[in-house]
């Protein structure tokens, strides 16, 4: 079994560099270069939920350490917020299969959130999980945490901010923490499309947890359905793709090409600017 596991992780690594070079590896390295995500002597906590995105991120970071020109350290960090035994087992067995030396630390976030917010727990849960990851990473001497958000997450966020927030903003490729001094969040998969990740997963016959939330135990493995606003955006973007091949890339580019002289108003550091302020 150990021999098979060794062969498997080597096969997975080879697929990232060769078969999925265009869709995954090249876009992964381009994002790191374009957005200046990794510097010499960084110590980065790769935060892993056990899903396909963070598992692929971990493998890409391992490959970058092998083949990249910048020297940096990586810690593969898994926070257990209260997984059931099945989910915990899947995370651990996948890490072993893929030769990812994970460090697991436990929290009681699911229990806490279930007591505080029974109506709409997702926002609170996400904030608490992010804070716990920052805190643990800082404790381990890291200066950055890396999350597995990808291209589709970015364009879904843009649309959700417009449709449900009445504003235009996006998920940034990197962000300095306001609560943890010296810490920075980076998103190395920023340019990688979800369809490429799904193809990589299928090609290597891998199975990951998708939704480990205590409140939605019915979607333990490989279930991408759901009634959330993000799921709604996924369906909308899927329809867009059938209409035009450029719509999704144009959504992405829209937040890089904002014409301030054609905007009624905008905010800078929380302060609102109106076009009338300088109209005369």
TILUM-76158 format. One line per field, with one value per residue (C-alpha): x negated, y, z negated. Coordinates in nm, 2 decimals, always signed. Example, Ala and Ser with C-alpha at 12.3 -4.5 7.8 and 13.67 -1.06 7.14 Angstrom:
BEGIN
X = -1.23;-1.37
Y = -0.45;-0.11
Z = -0.78;-0.71
end
This chain:
BEGIN
X = +0.00;-0.29;-0.44;-0.10;-0.07;-0.42;-0.33;-0.01;-0.15;-0.42;-0.16;+0.04;-0.26;-0.35;+0.00;-0.02;-0.34;-0.27;+0.09;+0.24;-0.05;+0.16;+0.47;+0.31;-0.07;-0.12;+0.17;+0.06;-0.29;-0.16;+0.06;-0.23;-0.45;-0.19;-0.07;-0.41;-0.27;-0.59;-0.92;-1.25;-1.25;-0.87;-0.72;-0.38;-0.10;+0.10;+0.44;+0.62;+0.98;+0.96;+1.14;+1.01;+0.89;+0.67;+0.54;+0.43;+0.29;+0.07;-0.06;-0.14;-0.32;-0.53;-0.61;-0.70;-0.95;-1.11;-1.12;-1.10;-1.38;-1.26;-1.35;-1.06;-0.92;-0.58;-0.36;-0.06;+0.20;+0.53;+0.77;+1.03;+1.33;+1.52;+1.53;+1.72;+1.51;+1.57;+1.45;+1.15;+1.05;+1.09;+0.86;+0.59;+0.60;+0.58;+0.29;+0.11;+0.20;+0.07;-0.24;-0.14;-0.28;+0.01;+0.02;+0.37;+0.49;+0.83;+1.09;+1.45;+1.57;+1.87;+2.00;+1.95;+2.12;+2.41;+2.48;+2.44;+2.60;+2.85;+3.01;+2.72;+2.40;+2.18;+2.04;+1.95;+1.80;+1.58;+1.46;+1.37;+1.20;+0.99;+0.89;+0.79;+0.57;+0.40;+0.34;+0.19;-0.02;-0.16;-0.24;-0.43;-0.64;-0.47;-0.43;-0.17;+0.13;+0.23;+0.59;+0.72;+0.96;+0.96;+1.07;+1.43;+1.44;+1.32;+1.58;+1.86;+1.76;+1.77;+2.13;+2.25;+2.12;+2.31;+2.64;+2.66;+2.43;+2.51;+2.13;+1.84;+1.56;+1.36;+1.16;+0.81;+0.51;+0.33;+0.43;+0.25;+0.42;+0.55;+0.57;+0.25;-0.05;-0.30;-0.06;+0.06;+0.31;+0.23;+0.43;+0.19;+0.47;+0.62;+0.60;+0.68;+1.03;+1.24;+1.30;+0.93;+0.93;+1.22;+1.05;+0.73;+0.93;+1.12;+0.80;+0.63;+0.94;+0.93;+1.21;+1.22;+1.46;+1.66;+1.87;+1.77;+2.01;+2.20;+2.51;+2.50;+2.38;+2.55;+2.28;+1.98;+1.82;+1.81;+2.15;+2.13;+2.50;+2.65;+2.89;+2.64;+2.59;+2.25;+2.41;+2.66;+2.37;+2.21;+2.53;+2.55;+2.19;+2.24;+2.52;+2.30;+2.04;+2.30;+2.38;+2.03;+1.67;+1.55;+1.81;+1.63;+1.30;+1.47;+1.62;+1.27;+1.12;+1.40;+1.24;+0.90;+1.04;+1.25;+1.29;+1.32;+1.44;+1.74;+1.83;+2.10;+1.92;+1.65;+1.49;+1.13;+1.04;+1.41;+1.45;+1.70;+1.62;+1.90;+1.84;+2.00;+1.71;+1.49;+1.75;+1.71
Y = +0.00;+0.24;+0.18;+0.26;+0.58;+0.69;+0.63;+0.82;+1.14;+1.13;+1.08;+1.37;+1.60;+1.51;+1.59;+1.94;+2.02;+1.84;+1.75;+2.06;+2.29;+2.54;+2.54;+2.51;+2.54;+2.83;+3.03;+2.95;+3.08;+3.38;+3.48;+3.46;+3.67;+3.92;+4.00;+3.95;+3.70;+3.53;+3.68;+3.54;+3.38;+3.40;+3.14;+3.06;+2.87;+2.69;+2.67;+2.35;+2.27;+1.92;+2.03;+2.01;+2.37;+2.38;+2.03;+2.14;+2.46;+2.25;+2.04;+2.35;+2.51;+2.19;+2.20;+2.56;+2.49;+2.22;+2.42;+2.79;+3.04;+3.19;+3.03;+3.01;+2.78;+2.62;+2.49;+2.29;+2.39;+2.21;+2.36;+2.11;+2.33;+2.02;+1.79;+1.46;+1.14;+1.08;+1.42;+1.41;+1.07;+1.18;+1.49;+1.28;+0.99;+1.24;+1.42;+1.09;+0.98;+1.31;+1.32;+1.65;+1.67;+1.84;+1.99;+1.97;+2.19;+2.17;+2.43;+2.43;+2.68;+2.47;+2.43;+2.80;+2.91;+2.67;+2.83;+3.19;+3.21;+2.94;+3.14;+3.24;+3.09;+3.10;+3.46;+3.42;+3.08;+3.21;+3.50;+3.28;+3.03;+3.30;+3.44;+3.10;+3.04;+3.37;+3.32;+2.97;+3.07;+3.36;+3.13;+2.91;+3.20;+3.25;+3.59;+3.48;+3.25;+3.11;+3.03;+2.82;+3.07;+3.06;+3.26;+3.15;+3.26;+3.60;+3.66;+3.52;+3.77;+4.06;+3.97;+3.91;+4.25;+4.41;+4.21;+4.18;+4.45;+4.74;+4.80;+4.70;+4.52;+4.20;+3.93;+4.07;+3.85;+3.96;+4.15;+4.28;+4.18;+4.46;+4.24;+4.04;+4.27;+4.16;+3.90;+3.89;+3.68;+3.56;+3.37;+3.19;+3.02;+3.36;+3.29;+2.92;+2.83;+2.59;+2.38;+2.31;+2.20;+1.97;+1.82;+1.76;+1.59;+1.37;+1.28;+1.16;+0.99;+1.19;+1.24;+1.53;+1.67;+1.97;+2.09;+1.99;+2.22;+2.09;+2.25;+2.08;+1.73;+1.59;+1.73;+1.55;+1.44;+1.58;+1.76;+2.10;+2.17;+2.42;+2.71;+2.98;+3.31;+3.18;+2.87;+3.10;+3.29;+2.97;+2.88;+3.23;+3.22;+2.88;+3.03;+3.32;+3.07;+2.92;+3.26;+3.39;+3.28;+3.62;+3.72;+3.56;+3.71;+4.05;+4.03;+3.96;+4.25;+4.49;+4.56;+4.63;+4.88;+5.11;+5.46;+5.70;+5.98;+5.76;+5.66;+5.84;+5.77;+5.56;+5.50;+5.54;+5.41;+5.43;+5.78;+5.84;+6.05;+6.18;+6.29;+6.63;+6.70;+6.79;+6.85;+7.23
Z = +0.00;-0.08;+0.26;+0.43;+0.22;+0.33;+0.69;+0.66;+0.52;+0.79;+1.05;+0.92;+0.91;+1.27;+1.39;+1.24;+1.43;+1.75;+1.84;+1.66;+1.72;+1.92;+1.70;+1.36;+1.33;+1.57;+1.42;+1.06;+1.13;+1.33;+1.04;+0.79;+1.03;+1.14;+0.79;+0.61;+0.37;+0.25;+0.15;+0.04;-0.31;-0.35;-0.58;-0.45;-0.62;-0.35;-0.50;-0.41;-0.46;-0.30;+0.02;+0.38;+0.40;+0.09;+0.16;+0.51;+0.36;+0.13;+0.41;+0.62;+0.33;+0.29;+0.67;+0.65;+0.37;+0.59;+0.91;+0.82;+0.79;+0.46;+0.13;-0.11;-0.39;-0.39;-0.68;-0.57;-0.83;-0.89;-1.14;-1.27;-1.36;-1.48;-1.19;-1.22;-1.22;-0.85;-0.73;-0.96;-0.83;-0.47;-0.52;-0.69;-0.44;-0.14;-0.30;-0.34;+0.02;+0.16;-0.06;-0.23;-0.58;-0.74;-1.09;-1.25;-1.53;-1.69;-1.77;-1.89;-1.63;-1.50;-1.86;-1.94;-1.62;-1.67;-2.01;-1.90;-1.55;-1.46;-1.18;-0.95;-1.08;-0.77;-0.81;-1.17;-1.12;-0.83;-1.04;-1.34;-1.12;-0.95;-1.29;-1.42;-1.12;-1.14;-1.51;-1.47;-1.17;-1.36;-1.66;-1.41;-1.29;-0.96;-0.80;-0.54;-0.51;-0.17;-0.09;+0.21;+0.36;+0.74;+1.05;+1.02;+0.65;+0.76;+1.03;+0.81;+0.54;+0.79;+0.90;+0.54;+0.43;+0.71;+0.69;+0.31;+0.17;+0.40;+0.45;+0.67;+0.50;+0.54;+0.36;+0.36;+0.45;+0.13;-0.17;-0.48;-0.81;-1.02;-1.33;-1.32;-1.28;-1.01;-0.87;-0.51;-0.33;+0.02;+0.29;+0.52;+0.72;+0.81;+1.19;+1.19;+1.31;+1.12;+1.43;+1.45;+1.08;+1.14;+1.44;+1.24;+0.96;+1.21;+1.40;+1.08;+0.95;+0.63;+0.38;+0.14;-0.12;+0.01;-0.27;-0.62;-0.80;-1.10;-0.97;-0.62;-0.70;-0.39;-0.16;-0.30;+0.02;+0.37;+0.36;+0.53;+0.50;+0.27;+0.23;+0.12;+0.30;+0.42;+0.57;+0.74;+0.89;+1.01;+1.20;+1.35;+1.47;+1.61;+1.82;+1.92;+2.05;+2.28;+2.42;+2.47;+2.41;+2.30;+2.03;+1.74;+1.83;+1.87;+1.53;+1.39;+1.59;+1.49;+1.15;+1.32;+1.56;+1.36;+1.51;+1.22;+1.45;+1.54;+1.19;+0.99;+0.66;+0.50;+0.16;+0.04;-0.30;-0.40;-0.28;+0.00;+0.30;+0.52;+0.88;+0.79;+0.55;+0.85;+1.12;+1.14
end
